[in-house]
Amino acid sequence: MDLKQAFGATLRGLRQRKNRTQEDFYIVSSRTYISTLERGIKSPTMEKLDDIASVLGVHPATLIVSTYMEKNNEDLESVLQRIREDLTD
C-alpha cells in the first residue's frame, strides 16, 4: 500500500468511527476533495491535515501515526517506541 492510499484508509476509518460524513468537512474543504483523499488520489498539505484533524476532533499526529501504521502494518506500540527513540537520540 502506498502512502496516499494509507492516508485515505486512515481518514475514512477515523471519519466513520467519529460518525462524520464527507459533507461535515465543508468548513475546511469540499466533499470532492475529501473523497479524493480517501481514494488515495491526493495528499493533504500540513495546513489541510491540521484542518481535517480539527473537524475529526483528533490531534494531527493521530492522522500521521495511523497512516504509517496502516502503510507498514505496524501496531501502535511499535510506532510509539520508534518515535520515543527518535526524539530522545
C-alpha positions, 0 to 999 in steps of 0.5 A: 500500500502506498502512502496516499492510499494509507492516508485515505484508509486512515481518514475514512476509518477515523471519519466513520468511527467519529460518525462524520460524513464527507459533507461535515468537512465543508468548513475546511474543504469540499466533499470532492476533495475529501473523497479524493483523499480517501481514494488515495488520489491526493495528499493533504498539505500540513495546513489541510491535515491540521484542518481535517484533524480539527473537524475529526476532533483528533490531534494531527499526529493521530492522522500521521501515526495511523497512516504509517501504521496502516502503510507498514502494518505496524501496531501502535506500540511499535510506532510509539517506541520508534518515535520515543527513540527518535526524539530522545537520540 
